[in-house]
């Protein structure tokens, strides 16, 4: 019987050597160690052997079975590696090709100008120690209005400005509860509730307002709001950060003016305008013929807003601001109609490159 085991081993190796396909190896494996294979049939004869023969033959037969399994698995692994290498070789891209060789290329895509500006601004604020936060587009009244010191009778709550949802789980059915956020200030509220001062962060995102579109207004547009909360923060800190960000964006000093403005969530509040870069202050449809563009409403955070965010206004204060990214894009690239930004026209987008 030992002679039969050695003969089976040599027979297996002779048959395995020329095989190069996975199916052939699996068939050979089944021929020797399958349920009716050569070695399996030998093991069935153990019942007819005496104890001494079983003691010798059994382990040697199992060793042969393990040997055959290992050799088949090894050969299968080699075939798999060869197939992978062959595929990689066929798909290889020669990055050393020069311009003198004719190479079929595809056109590179463009970046939306808003994407370019937003990434630049985020990098600038990150370099100044600000975090970048995100929040939901569908918001409740508390985070969008009440926590921002906007009372129920404020005009911003009117249907003409806000897209409201009807909550089907409330009675009566027309109760107003949820809305498409009208600003990214809702992210500021969530940011205050989730951390302890001092902190500073920005909140970029899309916002929605129900208003008539024209050269400088859209129903869907992008804002970038932010706040800084700590101790002994002043209007001077606010002006410094705003001038710094505008200088970094436009790569030059821009003419700005600060005038009083009313916003329920800041006190005092300001409107920071920049000299229109489309017409250089001469007057156009973007600046409504006045030479200035409202760009950056800002101010010192109202104590009621700090309280709603779980912050003691007697210990901490801070400033908040809102930046219209769409108008900023228009000033940066000389775009005279905001509707181009939402047109989805690939010819428009292809003009802008990130690098």
C-alpha positions in Angstrom: 0.0 0.0 0.0 2.9 2.4 0.7 4.0 1.7 -2.9 0.6 2.8 -4.1 0.8 6.1 -2.2 4.2 6.9 -3.8 2.9 6.0 -7.2 -0.2 8.2 -6.7 2.0 11.1 -5.7 4.3 10.8 -8.7 1.3 10.5 -11.0 -0.3 13.6 -9.5 2.9 15.7 -9.9 3.3 14.5 -13.5 -0.3 15.6 -14.4 0.0 18.9 -12.5 3.2 20.2 -14.1 1.7 21.1 -17.6 -1.6 22.6 -16.3 -2.0 26.4 -16.7 -5.8 26.9 -16.2 -7.8 27.1 -13.0 -10.4 24.7 -14.2 -7.8 22.0 -15.1 -6.2 22.2 -11.7 -9.5 22.0 -9.9 -10.4 18.9 -12.0 -7.1 17.3 -11.1 -7.6 18.0 -7.4 -11.0 16.4 -7.6 -9.5 13.4 -9.4 -7.1 12.7 -6.5 -8.8 14.0 -3.3 -12.4 14.3 -4.2 -15.0 12.0 -2.7 -14.3 9.3 -5.3 -10.7 10.4 -5.9 -7.6 8.1 -5.9 -6.5 9.0 -2.4 -10.0 9.0 -1.0 -10.6 5.5 -2.3 -7.3 4.4 -0.6 -8.5 5.8 2.7 -11.7 3.8 2.4 -9.6 0.6 2.5 -8.5 1.4 6.0 -11.4 -0.6 7.4 -10.0 -3.8 5.9 -6.5 -3.4 7.4 -5.3 -4.7 10.7 -4.4 -2.2 13.4 -0.7 -2.1 12.6 -1.3 -1.4 8.9 -3.8 1.3 9.7 -1.4 2.9 12.1 1.2 3.3 9.3 -0.9 3.8 6.3 -3.5 6.2 7.6 -1.1 9.1 8.5 0.9 8.7 5.2 -2.4 8.8 3.2 -3.5 12.0 5.0 -0.1 13.5 4.4 -0.4 12.9 0.7 -3.9 14.3 0.7 -2.6 17.5 2.4 0.3 17.6 -0.1 -2.0 17.5 -3.1 -4.3 20.2 -1.6 -1.3 22.5 -0.9 0.2 22.0 -4.4 -3.1 22.7 -6.1 -3.6 25.9 -4.0 -0.1 27.0 -4.7 -0.5 26.6 -8.5 -3.9 28.4 -8.4 -2.3 31.4 -6.6 0.4 31.5 -9.3 -2.2 31.6 -12.0 -4.1 34.4 -10.2 -1.0 36.5 -9.9 -0.1 36.0 -13.5 -3.6 37.0 -14.6 -3.4 40.2 -12.5 0.0 41.1 -13.8 -1.2 40.5 -17.4 -4.2 42.8 -16.9 -2.0 45.5 -15.3 0.4 45.3 -18.2 -2.4 45.7 -20.7 -3.9 48.7 -18.9 -0.5 50.4 -18.2 -0.3 54.1 -18.9 3.1 55.4 -20.0 3.4 58.7 -18.1 6.8 59.4 -19.8 5.2 60.1 -23.2 6.2 63.5 -24.5 4.3 66.2 -26.4 6.0 65.0 -29.7 4.0 61.7 -29.6 0.4 61.8 -30.8 -1.7 60.9 -27.7 -5.5 60.8 -27.6 -6.6 63.0 -24.7 -10.0 64.1 -23.3 -11.0 67.6 -22.3 -10.6 68.5 -18.7 -13.6 69.7 -16.8 -14.1 73.1 -15.3 -14.9 74.0 -11.7 -17.9 76.1 -10.7 -16.6 79.5 -9.7 -18.5 79.3 -6.4 -16.6 76.1 -5.6 -13.3 77.8 -6.2 -14.1 80.8 -4.1 -15.6 78.7 -1.2 -12.5 76.5 -1.1 -10.2 79.5 -1.0 -12.2 81.2 1.8 -12.3 78.0 3.9 -8.5 77.7 3.6 -8.1 81.4 4.6 -10.3 81.0 7.7 -8.7 77.7 8.6 -5.4 79.4 8.6 -6.8 81.9 11.1 -7.9 79.2 13.5 -11.6 78.9 12.4 -13.4 75.5 12.2 -15.7 74.7 9.2 -19.2 73.4 10.2 -22.2 72.1 8.3 -25.9 71.7 9.1 -29.3 70.6 7.7 -31.0 72.3 4.8 -34.5 71.6 6.3 -34.7 73.3 9.6 -37.1 74.0 12.5 -38.3 77.4 13.7 -36.1 77.4 16.8 -32.8 77.0 15.0 -33.7 79.2 12.0 -35.5 82.0 13.9 -36.2 81.9 17.6 -32.7 81.2 18.7 -31.5 84.1 16.6 -33.8 86.6 18.4 -36.2 86.8 15.4 -39.7 87.3 16.8 -42.8 85.7 15.4 -43.9 89.0 13.7 -40.6 89.6 12.0 -40.9 90.1 8.1 -38.4 87.3 7.5 -41.1 84.8 8.6 -43.6 85.9 6.0 -44.5 83.5 3.2 -43.0 85.9 0.6 -39.5 85.3 2.0 -39.6 81.7 3.3 -40.4 78.3 1.9 -42.4 76.6 4.6 -43.3 72.9 5.1 -46.5 71.6 6.6 -45.8 69.0 9.3 -48.3 66.1 8.6 -47.9 64.9 12.2 -49.4 68.0 13.8 -52.9 69.2 14.3 -54.2 71.4 12.6 -52.6 70.3 9.4 -51.5 73.8 8.3 -49.3 74.4 11.3 -46.0 75.9 10.2 -43.0 74.1 11.7 -40.3 73.3 9.2 -38.8 75.3 6.5 -35.9 75.5 4.0 -33.3 77.4 5.9 -33.2 81.1 5.0 -29.6 81.5 6.1 -26.7 79.4 7.5 -27.1 81.0 10.9 -28.9 77.8 11.9 -25.5 76.2 11.8 -24.2 78.9 14.2 -26.9 78.0 16.7 -26.0 74.4 16.5 -22.3 75.2 16.8 -22.9 77.2 20.0 -24.9 74.5 21.5 -22.3 71.8 20.8 -19.2 73.5 22.2 -17.9 75.8 25.0 -16.2 79.2 24.4 -13.8 80.4 23.3 -14.4 79.2 19.8 -14.5 80.5 16.2 -16.0 78.8 13.2 -17.6 79.4 9.7 -20.7 77.8 8.2 -20.8 77.8 4.4 -23.9 76.4 2.6 -26.9 76.8 0.3 -29.9 78.8 1.5 -33.4 79.4 0.1 -35.7 82.4 0.0 -38.9 83.0 -1.9 -38.1 86.1 -3.8 -38.2 87.5 -7.4 -35.0 86.8 -9.3 -33.0 89.5 -11.1 -29.3 90.3 -11.9 -28.3 90.3 -8.2 -31.0 88.1 -6.5 -31.8 84.4 -6.7 -34.2 82.1 -4.8 -31.3 79.6 -4.2 -27.9 81.1 -3.3 -24.9 80.4 -1.1 -23.8 82.1 2.1 -20.8 81.7 4.4 -21.6 82.8 7.9 -19.3 82.7 10.9 -18.8 83.8 14.5 -16.1 84.3 17.1 -17.0 84.0 20.8 -14.7 84.7 23.7 -13.9 87.4 26.2 -13.4 91.1 25.5 -14.0 90.9 21.7 -14.7 94.2 20.1 -15.9 95.8 16.8 -12.2 96.3 16.0 -11.7 92.5 16.0 -14.6 92.2 13.6 -13.3 94.9 11.2 -9.8 93.3 11.2 -11.1 89.9 10.2 -13.4 91.2 7.5 -10.8 93.4 5.9 -8.3 90.5 6.0 -10.6 88.0 4.3 -11.6 90.5 1.6 -7.9 91.4 0.9 -7.0 87.7 0.6 -9.9 86.9 -1.7 -9.4 89.8 -4.1 -5.6 89.8 -3.8 -5.7 93.5 -3.3 -7.0 96.2 -1.0 -10.7 96.9 -1.7 -12.6 100.0 -0.8 -15.2 99.3 1.9 -17.6 101.2 4.0 -19.3 100.3 7.3 -22.8 101.7 7.9 -25.4 100.9 10.6 -27.7 98.0 9.9 -30.5 96.3 11.8 -30.4 92.5 12.3 -32.2 90.9 15.2 -29.3 88.6 16.1 -26.6 91.3 16.4 -26.4 94.5 18.4 -24.9 96.8 17.2 -25.3 95.7 13.6 -23.5 96.9 10.5 -23.6 96.6 6.7 -20.2 96.2 5.2 -20.3 97.3 1.5 -17.5 97.1 -1.1 -17.0 99.4 -4.0 -18.5 97.6 -7.0 -15.7 95.9 -9.0 -17.9 95.4 -12.0 -18.3 99.1 -12.8 -15.7 100.5 -10.5 -18.4 102.5 -8.7 -19.8 104.1 -11.8 -23.2 102.3 -11.4 -24.5 99.1 -13.0 -27.3 96.5 -12.6 -25.3 94.6 -10.1 -24.9 97.5 -7.7 -28.3 98.9 -8.6 -26.6 102.1 -10.0 -25.2 103.2 -6.7 -21.6 102.0 -7.0 -21.7 99.9 -3.8 -22.6 96.3 -3.3 -24.0 94.9 0.0 -21.6 92.1 0.8 -21.1 91.5 4.4 -23.8 92.1 7.1 -22.2 91.7 10.5 -22.2 92.9 14.1 -21.7 92.0 17.8 -23.8 88.9 18.8 -27.0 89.8 20.6 -27.0 88.6 24.3 -30.3 86.8 23.6 -28.6 84.7 20.9 -25.8 83.8 23.2 -28.3 82.7 25.8 -30.1 80.5 23.3 -26.8 78.9 22.5 -26.2 78.1 26.2 -23.6 80.9 26.7 -23.5 83.4 29.5 -23.5 86.9 27.9 -22.2 88.4 31.1 -19.0 86.4 30.7 -18.6 86.1 27.0 -19.3 88.1 23.9 -18.4 87.9 20.2 -19.1 88.9 16.6 -21.0 87.3 13.8 -21.0 87.9 10.0 -22.6 86.7 6.9 -20.9 86.6 3.5 -22.8 86.3 0.2 -20.6 83.9 -1.8 -22.5 84.4 -5.1 -22.0 88.2 -5.0 -18.4 87.6 -4.0 -18.0 85.4 -7.1 -19.5 88.1 -9.3 -17.1 90.7 -8.0 -14.1 88.4 -8.3 -14.8 87.3 -11.9 -16.7 90.2 -13.3 -20.0 88.3 -13.7 -22.8 90.7 -14.3 -25.8 88.4 -13.7 -26.2 86.0 -10.7 -28.5 83.8 -12.7 -25.5 82.5 -14.6 -24.3 80.7 -11.4 -27.5 78.6 -11.3 -27.9 78.0 -15.1 -26.2 74.7 -15.2 -24.5 75.8 -18.5 -21.3 73.7 -18.9 -19.9 76.4 -21.2 -20.1 78.9 -18.4 -18.5 76.5 -15.9 -15.7 75.5 -18.3 -14.2 79.0 -18.1 -13.0 78.5 -14.6 -10.1 76.4 -13.5 -9.0 75.6 -10.0 -5.3 75.7 -10.9 
